[in-house]
Amino acid sequence: MIEKILELISRQKELEEQLASPKVTSNPSLLENLGREYNSVKRNMPEYLKYLGMVKMLAGNTELLASESDLELRLMAKEENERIQQELPGLEQKIKYYLVPQDPRDMKNALVEIRAGTGGIEAGIFASDLYRMYTHFVENKGWTLEVLSSSYGDIGAIKEIIFLVKGDGAYGTFKYESGVHRVQRVPQTEAQGRIHTSAASVAVFPEADDLEVSIDPSEIRIDVFRAGGKGGQHVNKTESAVRIVHLATGLVVTCQDEKSQHKNKARAMKILSSRLFDLRMSEKQAQESASRKSMVGSGDRSEKIRTYNFPQNRLSDHRINLTLYKLDAIINGDLQEVIDKLSAADLNERIRLTSTTS
């Protein structure tokens, strides 16, 4: 543990030098990436230094007790060691949490996709509720949200919406939302008051930058066409919508929200880059060790992760057997408690796996 802390101290000094260099300051993307790493290392540095100081003091006092004949000095050293030995275990446990290998993607912005699933119009209404929940959650954290692509059905129901959440640790927070969300309630369209079950899927990707993903123009096909739906005559009469197909993987991205073909293309490329980055990172992690894949943080988008039961005001997260009877608050953006419990369960699992493989 001491060796790892010394490595982090050395890394902090390296990052400080790099962040001050013209090569980095002239490259916004590199500056942002190194800045995030620096903030991540620096955040826990006071605890690391405190731990090293206590270990050094404990060793010094132990040496003094073995060689010093002055009773008063021996008594002071003994009392100080007793205090350190009481405080040290708690600090050690805290630092173990800090030193668990972090996903380097966690500090990135998050690209979030919500799609209506089974359940017809009610599934689209539920997708709209999830989007509103995330919007309020983002506002509460002081982050920003930018819609990249959207498709709506009747009465404001969302067919699909893709948005970018900008904030330190956005992906590390939102990654726990990947999966199938199920709702149980009486739909607005139900005349007889029967409870229906419908679903929406959420997929979360880390935002990729130019340094991480380079897309060769020969690897993609770009189609332009007239946008459909709302947007007025300009949207419907000009070929502003853009569809990008990545030929090697078959990934397809479509954007038509903007009146400008150029803006739609830029947004589609951003979405494609993030999907490719996530795909490559997921493949790499699977090759390294399938056993390290925690269920909580797996991001399996086909897995049913959560049920929203409105009649009972109950939210159930099935990955960690979490049940909270405050759905009214959660659906209005009070999601932090759920995220914290998922994050803690994920961290405990990674600590367990690290312990068994070390």
C-alpha positions in Angstrom: 0.0 0.0 0.0 2.9 2.4 0.8 4.5 1.6 -2.5 1.3 2.4 -4.4 0.9 5.7 -2.5 4.5 6.7 -3.4 3.7 5.9 -7.1 0.7 8.3 -6.9 2.8 11.0 -5.3 5.3 10.7 -8.1 2.5 10.6 -10.7 1.0 13.8 -9.3 4.4 15.6 -9.8 4.6 14.3 -13.3 1.1 15.6 -14.1 1.8 19.0 -12.6 4.8 19.3 -15.0 2.9 18.1 -18.0 -0.1 20.4 -17.3 2.4 23.4 -17.3 4.0 22.4 -20.6 3.1 24.3 -23.8 2.6 21.0 -25.6 -0.4 20.2 -23.3 -1.8 23.7 -22.8 -2.0 24.1 -26.6 -4.0 20.8 -26.9 -7.5 21.2 -25.2 -8.4 17.5 -25.5 -5.1 16.4 -23.9 -5.3 19.2 -21.3 -8.8 18.0 -20.3 -7.8 14.4 -20.0 -4.7 15.1 -17.9 -6.6 17.6 -15.8 -9.2 15.0 -14.9 -6.4 12.5 -13.9 -4.7 15.1 -11.9 -7.9 16.0 -10.0 -8.5 12.3 -9.4 -5.0 11.8 -7.9 -5.0 15.0 -5.9 -8.5 14.5 -4.4 -7.3 11.8 -1.9 -3.7 13.0 -1.5 -4.2 14.6 2.0 -5.3 11.2 3.3 -2.3 9.4 1.6 0.1 11.9 3.2 -1.5 11.6 6.6 -1.2 7.8 6.4 2.5 8.0 5.5 3.1 10.4 8.3 1.4 8.1 10.8 3.3 5.1 9.7 6.6 7.0 9.9 5.8 8.3 13.3 4.7 4.8 14.6 8.1 3.4 13.4 10.0 6.2 14.9 8.3 5.9 18.3 8.8 2.2 18.3 12.5 2.7 17.7 12.6 5.3 20.5 10.9 2.9 22.9 13.6 0.3 22.2 16.5 2.6 22.7 15.5 5.6 24.9 16.0 5.5 28.7 14.2 8.8 29.5 10.9 7.7 31.1 9.1 10.9 30.1 10.0 10.5 26.5 9.1 6.8 26.6 5.7 7.6 28.0 5.0 10.3 25.4 6.0 7.9 22.6 3.9 5.1 24.1 0.8 7.3 24.3 1.3 8.6 20.8 1.6 5.1 19.4 -1.6 4.0 21.2 -3.4 6.9 19.6 -2.0 6.1 16.2 -2.8 2.4 16.5 -6.5 3.3 17.3 -6.8 5.6 14.3 -4.7 3.7 11.7 -7.0 0.8 11.0 -9.9 3.1 9.9 -7.6 5.2 7.8 -6.1 2.0 6.2 -9.5 0.8 5.3 -10.4 4.1 3.7 -7.2 4.1 1.7 -7.8 0.6 0.5 -11.0 1.9 -1.1 -9.1 4.8 -2.7 -6.4 2.5 -4.1 -8.8 0.0 -5.8 -8.0 0.3 -9.6 -10.5 2.8 -11.1 -12.0 2.6 -14.5 -10.1 5.4 -16.4 -13.4 6.2 -18.2 -15.2 7.1 -14.9 -14.2 10.8 -15.0 -15.4 11.3 -18.6 -18.6 12.9 -19.7 -21.5 10.4 -20.3 -23.4 9.7 -23.5 -26.9 8.4 -22.5 -29.4 6.8 -24.8 -33.0 6.0 -23.7 -35.3 3.9 -25.9 -38.9 2.9 -25.4 -39.3 -0.8 -25.1 -42.3 -3.1 -24.8 -45.5 -1.5 -23.8 -46.6 0.8 -26.7 -47.3 4.4 -25.9 -46.9 3.8 -22.2 -43.3 2.7 -22.8 -42.7 6.0 -24.5 -44.2 7.9 -21.7 -42.0 6.0 -19.2 -38.9 6.8 -21.4 -40.0 10.5 -21.1 -40.2 10.1 -17.3 -36.7 8.6 -17.2 -35.4 11.5 -19.3 -37.0 14.0 -16.9 -35.6 12.1 -13.9 -32.1 12.3 -15.3 -32.5 16.0 -16.3 -33.4 16.9 -12.7 -30.6 14.8 -11.4 -28.1 16.5 -13.7 -29.4 19.9 -12.6 -29.1 19.0 -8.9 -25.4 18.1 -9.4 -24.6 21.3 -11.3 -23.8 19.5 -14.5 -25.0 20.3 -18.0 -27.1 18.2 -20.4 -27.1 18.5 -24.2 -29.6 16.6 -26.4 -27.8 15.2 -29.5 -30.7 13.3 -31.1 -34.4 12.7 -30.3 -37.5 11.1 -31.7 -40.9 11.6 -30.2 -44.3 9.8 -30.7 -47.8 10.8 -29.6 -48.5 12.9 -26.4 -44.9 13.6 -25.8 -43.8 9.9 -25.6 -40.1 9.4 -26.4 -39.2 6.8 -29.0 -35.5 7.5 -28.6 -33.4 10.2 -27.1 -29.6 10.6 -26.9 -28.0 13.2 -24.7 -24.5 14.1 -23.4 -24.0 14.8 -19.7 -21.0 17.0 -19.0 -19.4 16.9 -15.6 -16.5 15.4 -13.7 -17.3 11.8 -13.0 -20.5 11.8 -15.2 -19.8 8.4 -16.8 -18.7 6.9 -13.4 -22.1 8.0 -12.1 -24.4 7.2 -15.0 -22.8 3.9 -16.0 -25.0 2.2 -13.3 -28.1 3.1 -15.3 -27.3 0.8 -18.2 -29.9 -1.8 -18.6 -33.7 -2.4 -18.9 -35.9 -0.3 -16.6 -39.4 -1.7 -16.0 -42.4 0.3 -14.8 -45.6 -0.9 -13.1 -48.5 1.5 -13.0 -51.9 2.5 -14.4 -51.2 4.1 -17.8 -52.7 7.4 -18.8 -54.3 5.5 -21.7 -56.0 2.9 -19.4 -59.7 3.5 -18.9 -60.4 0.6 -16.5 -57.6 1.4 -13.9 -55.6 -1.8 -14.5 -51.9 -1.9 -13.7 -49.7 -2.4 -16.8 -46.0 -3.3 -17.1 -43.8 -1.7 -19.7 -40.2 -1.0 -20.2 -37.5 1.3 -21.5 -33.8 0.6 -22.1 -30.9 2.8 -21.1 -27.4 2.6 -22.6 -24.5 4.7 -21.3 -21.2 5.3 -23.0 -18.1 7.3 -22.0 -17.6 10.3 -24.3 -14.6 9.6 -26.6 -12.2 12.3 -27.7 -10.0 12.6 -30.8 -7.0 11.1 -29.1 -8.8 7.9 -28.3 -10.8 7.2 -31.4 -9.7 8.0 -34.9 -12.3 7.1 -37.6 -11.0 6.6 -41.1 -13.4 8.2 -43.7 -13.1 5.0 -45.7 -14.6 3.0 -42.8 -17.9 4.9 -42.9 -20.8 5.6 -45.2 -22.7 8.8 -44.8 -26.3 9.2 -46.1 -28.3 12.4 -46.1 -32.1 12.6 -46.3 -35.0 14.7 -45.4 -35.9 14.8 -41.7 -39.3 13.6 -40.6 -41.6 14.7 -37.8 -41.8 18.1 -36.2 -39.5 20.9 -37.3 -41.4 23.0 -39.8 -41.0 23.3 -43.6 -37.2 23.8 -43.5 -36.6 20.5 -41.8 -39.0 18.5 -44.0 -37.9 20.1 -47.3 -34.1 20.0 -47.1 -31.8 17.1 -46.7 -30.5 18.0 -43.3 -30.8 14.6 -41.6 -27.6 12.5 -41.5 -27.1 8.7 -41.1 -23.6 7.3 -40.5 -22.9 3.6 -40.9 -19.6 2.2 -39.6 -18.9 -0.5 -42.1 -16.6 -2.7 -40.0 -18.9 -3.0 -36.9 -22.3 -2.3 -38.5 -23.0 0.5 -36.0 -25.6 3.0 -37.3 -26.2 6.5 -36.0 -28.9 8.9 -37.2 -29.3 12.6 -36.3 -31.9 15.0 -37.6 -32.7 17.4 -34.7 -30.7 20.3 -36.2 -31.6 22.3 -39.3 -28.0 22.2 -40.3 -26.7 19.1 -42.0 -23.2 20.0 -40.8 -24.4 20.1 -37.1 -26.2 16.8 -37.5 -23.1 15.2 -39.0 -20.9 16.5 -36.1 -23.4 15.1 -33.5 -23.6 11.8 -35.3 -19.8 11.5 -35.4 -19.7 12.2 -31.6 -22.2 9.5 -30.9 -20.4 7.0 -33.2 -17.0 7.8 -31.7 -18.3 7.2 -28.1 -20.0 3.9 -29.2 -16.7 2.7 -30.8 -14.6 3.7 -27.8 -17.0 1.8 -25.5 -17.0 -1.2 -27.7 -13.2 -1.4 -27.9 -12.7 -0.8 -24.1 -15.4 -3.5 -23.4 -13.6 -6.0 -25.6 -10.3 -5.2 -24.0 -11.6 -5.7 -20.5 -13.3 -8.9 -21.4 -10.0 -10.3 -22.8 -8.1 -9.2 -19.7 -10.3 -11.0 -17.2 -14.0 -11.9 -17.3 -13.9 -12.7 -13.6 -13.3 -9.1 -12.8 -16.6 -8.0 -14.3 -18.8 -6.9 -11.4 -22.5 -7.4 -12.0 -23.3 -4.0 -10.7 -20.9 -2.2 -13.0 -21.1 -4.6 -16.0 -23.3 -2.3 -18.1 -25.2 -5.3 -19.6 -27.8 -3.4 -21.5 -30.1 -6.4 -21.9 -30.3 -7.0 -18.2 -33.4 -6.0 -16.3 -31.9 -3.8 -13.6 -34.7 -1.9 -11.9 -38.5 -1.8 -11.4 -40.5 1.4 -10.7 -43.8 0.4 -9.0 -46.0 3.5 -8.8 -49.0 2.1 -6.8 -46.6 1.1 -4.0 -44.3 4.2 -4.4 -41.5 1.6 -4.6 -38.2 1.4 -6.5 -36.4 -1.9 -6.6 -32.9 -2.3 -8.0 -32.5 -6.1 -8.6 -28.7 -6.1 -8.8 -28.2 -5.3 -5.1 -31.7 -6.2 -3.8 -32.3 -2.6 -3.0 -35.9 -1.5 -2.2 -36.8 2.2 -1.4 -40.3 3.5 -0.8 -39.7 7.0 -2.2 -40.3 6.6 -5.9 -42.1 9.9 -6.0 -38.8 11.7 -5.0 -36.6 9.5 -7.1 -38.5 10.0 -10.3 -38.2 13.7 -9.7 -34.4 13.5 -9.7 -33.5 12.4 -6.2 -31.4 9.6 -7.5 -28.2 10.1 -5.5 -29.0 7.5 -2.8 -29.5 4.8 -5.4 -26.3 5.7 -7.2 -24.3 5.7 -3.9 -25.5 2.3 -2.9 -24.8 0.9 -6.4 -21.3 2.5 -6.3 -20.6 1.1 -2.8 -21.6 -2.4 -3.9 -19.5 -2.2 -7.0 -16.5 -1.0 -5.0 -16.8 -3.7 -2.4 -17.0 -6.3 -5.2 -13.8 -4.9 -6.8 -12.0 -4.9 -3.5 -13.0 -8.5 -3.0 -11.7 -9.5 -6.5 -8.5 -7.5 -6.0 -7.9 -9.3 -2.7 -8.5 -12.7 -4.2 -6.2 -12.1 -7.1 -3.4 -10.4 -5.3 
